[in-house]
Amino acid sequence: MKKYVIVGAGNRGTWMFGVPIARNYSHVVQLAGVYDINRKRAEFLRAETGLSFPVYDSFDEMLKDAKPDVVIVTTVDCFHHEYVIKSLEAGCDVICEKPLTIDADKLNRILEAEKRTGRKVTVTFNCRFAPFYVRVKELLREGVIGKVLSVHFEWFLDTSHGADYFRRWHRQKKNSGGLLVHKSTHHFDLVNWFLEEEPEVVNAFGTRRFYGPTREKRGERCLTCAYKKECEFYLDITQGNLKKLYLDCEDADGYYRDRCVFADEIDIEDSVSVSVKYSGGAVMSYSLTAHSPYEGLKLVLNGTDGRLEVDNFHGSIGPFAGRDVRNVRLYNRRGEEIIYHIPRATGEHGGGDERILRALIEGLKEDPLGQMANSRAGAMSVIIGAAANESMKQGKSIRVRDLLNYDLFA
Ligand SMILES: NC(=O)c1ccc[n+]([C@@H]2O[C@H](COP(=O)([O-])OP(=O)(O)OC[C@H]3O[C@@H](n4cnc5c(N)ncnc54)[C@H](O)[C@@H]3O)[C@@H](O)[C@H]2O)c1
């Protein structure tokens, strides 16, 4: 039986890994320890699993004492590299939540450690396991539009989901790399996976004009805010899992889950526009908005034999709540329009979470679509966001080769 430990006992550590592993995989996996800088949250994770593995006060001690085969890294993004590298050096394989890390320097350090130690990092791109995206991948593999020449991709987060990135650690680039790394890593990975090409040149623009200090009536946090009754962004953390995971634990580390989305310290963009040129010649235009009235994506792939239009949107707020559209439309050069209706999958992240967890733990007998993401895939998605950040800073296009050391790939 393999021993797994978890570092980072927040939402993902608890609900994506700790609890489902304890419930469904205790015949193949022994959970052997958990570490978080907030011991209370680590204890909560353990209690939710119903198991009695140790809660450690130090990550190094956990590695030494529990001697895990696999380390699951689910901390705040900017610390991923520290735990990934230490785990590899201790002889463990790593399952790392997306994004693999937040900038090119940390990325190169992870790749160097992986090559040096011969251990393996897998990145949890759960979208690759969601049946909706799997179907798109299958259609592309079937060649329904021939070779893909260009991609137009818009992702829009609504003011419920989108606002959440402006309440806590994600809202500072030093923690998350901004949405272009933290969030877009999913989207860039999907395009890289669909195209089976790697990014070469990136150009980006970004602004933050919706969240941040754009409003007079604001406070430090929702819990104590004088405007909570009138603010549409009020988040109640006094109930349910938000209370248990965050409010009840905040005295240990000052992590407030409900900080004001109109705070001065927010330095990430809420609207971005990115262009990417790929190694096989494809070009992509991509945009992300974090303040839309409803949520989803519009993806267009133009190929030598036709065009695939992918719509996936769902409302969670206001009049758009309950809206649920999942269409893939093919227009080919024979003049046909073919509409694929892809049934709704149950489970978190379009059904991707439970499917990727099974694959991570039991392995895939075969992987014809290349769903498992290694460190190279993790790197290729992070590097688009990292290059986009550089592009916005320097005001010019950035060559991936100038950031990423290709000699470090194992
Ligand atoms: N694959 C997905 O769809 C998906 C969805 C959400 C989040 N994520 C990723 O999962 C990870 C965790 O996100 P979350 O939503 O659970 O966040 P969270 O804020 O709920 O949890 C983060 C945890 O990390 C702990 N932590 C902070 N600094 C630490 C440090 N230096 N050492 C150890 N622990 C530390 C915090 O105390 C907290 O318990 C992030 O990397 C995020 O990008 C992935």
The ligand as an SDF file (V2000), in Angstrom:
LIG
                    3D

 44 48  0  0  0  0  0  0  0  0999 V2000
   -7.6240   22.0590   -9.9350 N   0  0  0  0  0  0  0  0  0  0  0  0
   -8.5460   22.9470   -9.5930 C   0  0  0  0  0  0  0  0  0  0  0  0
   -9.5870   23.0390  -10.2120 O   0  0  0  0  0  0  0  0  0  0  0  0
   -8.2950   23.8460   -8.4080 C   0  0  0  0  0  0  0  0  0  0  0  0
   -9.3660   24.5380   -7.8230 C   0  0  0  0  0  0  0  0  0  0  0  0
   -9.0930   25.3770   -6.7360 C   0  0  0  0  0  0  0  0  0  0  0  0
   -7.7920   25.5000   -6.2820 C   0  0  0  0  0  0  0  0  0  0  0  0
   -6.7810   24.8330   -6.8760 N   0  0  0  0  0  0  0  0  0  0  0  0
   -5.4000   24.9460   -6.3960 C   0  0  0  0  0  0  0  0  0  0  0  0
   -5.3030   24.2230   -5.1630 O   0  0  0  0  0  0  0  0  0  0  0  0
   -4.3830   24.8810   -4.2940 C   0  0  0  0  0  0  0  0  0  0  0  0
   -5.0860   25.1900   -2.9820 C   0  0  0  0  0  0  0  0  0  0  0  0
   -6.1850   26.0510   -3.2210 O   0  0  0  0  0  0  0  0  0  0  0  0
   -7.4000   26.1440   -2.1980 P   0  0  0  0  0  0  0  0  0  0  0  0
   -8.5540   26.6620   -2.9430 O   0  0  0  0  0  0  0  0  0  0  0  0
   -7.5110   24.8780   -1.4670 O   0  0  0  0  0  0  0  0  0  0  0  0
   -6.8720   27.2970   -1.2360 O   0  0  0  0  0  0  0  0  0  0  0  0
   -7.0830   27.4670    0.3180 P   0  0  0  0  0  0  0  0  0  0  0  0
   -6.7530   28.8710    0.6130 O   0  0  0  0  0  0  0  0  0  0  0  0
   -8.4180   26.9390    0.7110 O   0  0  0  0  0  0  0  0  0  0  0  0
   -5.9850   26.5050    0.9540 O   0  0  0  0  0  0  0  0  0  0  0  0
   -4.6160   26.7760    0.9320 C   0  0  0  0  0  0  0  0  0  0  0  0
   -3.9990   26.1600    2.1670 C   0  0  0  0  0  0  0  0  0  0  0  0
   -2.5940   26.3630    2.1100 O   0  0  0  0  0  0  0  0  0  0  0  0
   -2.1480   26.6860    3.4200 C   0  0  0  0  0  0  0  0  0  0  0  0
   -0.8700   27.3610    3.3280 N   0  0  0  0  0  0  0  0  0  0  0  0
   -0.6240   28.6650    3.0360 C   0  0  0  0  0  0  0  0  0  0  0  0
    0.6990   28.8950    3.0350 N   0  0  0  0  0  0  0  0  0  0  0  0
    1.2940   27.7190    3.3160 C   0  0  0  0  0  0  0  0  0  0  0  0
    2.6480   27.3200    3.4610 C   0  0  0  0  0  0  0  0  0  0  0  0
    3.6610   28.1690    3.2820 N   0  0  0  0  0  0  0  0  0  0  0  0
    2.9060   26.0390    3.7770 N   0  0  0  0  0  0  0  0  0  0  0  0
    1.9050   25.1440    3.9610 C   0  0  0  0  0  0  0  0  0  0  0  0
    0.5990   25.4690    3.8470 N   0  0  0  0  0  0  0  0  0  0  0  0
    0.3010   26.7470    3.5230 C   0  0  0  0  0  0  0  0  0  0  0  0
   -3.2680   27.5440    3.9840 C   0  0  0  0  0  0  0  0  0  0  0  0
   -3.2120   27.6190    5.3840 O   0  0  0  0  0  0  0  0  0  0  0  0
   -4.4940   26.8140    3.4760 C   0  0  0  0  0  0  0  0  0  0  0  0
   -4.9100   25.8230    4.3730 O   0  0  0  0  0  0  0  0  0  0  0  0
   -3.9070   26.1150   -5.0280 C   0  0  0  0  0  0  0  0  0  0  0  0
   -2.6810   25.8420   -5.6430 O   0  0  0  0  0  0  0  0  0  0  0  0
   -4.9680   26.3480   -6.0870 C   0  0  0  0  0  0  0  0  0  0  0  0
   -4.4480   26.9900   -7.2260 O   0  0  0  0  0  0  0  0  0  0  0  0
   -7.0240   23.9800   -7.9110 C   0  0  0  0  0  0  0  0  0  0  0  0
  1  2  1  0
  2  3  2  0
  2  4  1  0
  4  5  1  0
  4 44  2  0
  5  6  2  0
  6  7  1  0
  7  8  2  0
  8  9  1  0
  8 44  1  0
  9 10  1  0
  9 42  1  0
 10 11  1  0
 11 12  1  0
 11 40  1  0
 12 13  1  0
 13 14  1  0
 14 15  2  0
 14 16  1  0
 14 17  1  0
 17 18  1  0
 18 19  2  0
 18 20  1  0
 18 21  1  0
 21 22  1  0
 22 23  1  0
 23 24  1  0
 23 38  1  0
 24 25  1  0
 25 26  1  0
 25 36  1  0
 26 27  1  0
 26 35  1  0
 27 28  2  0
 28 29  1  0
 29 30  1  0
 29 35  2  0
 30 31  1  0
 30 32  2  0
 32 33  1  0
 33 34  2  0
 34 35  1  0
 36 37  1  0
 36 38  1  0
 38 39  1  0
 40 41  1  0
 40 42  1  0
 42 43  1  0
M  CHG  2   8   1  16  -1
M  END
$$$$
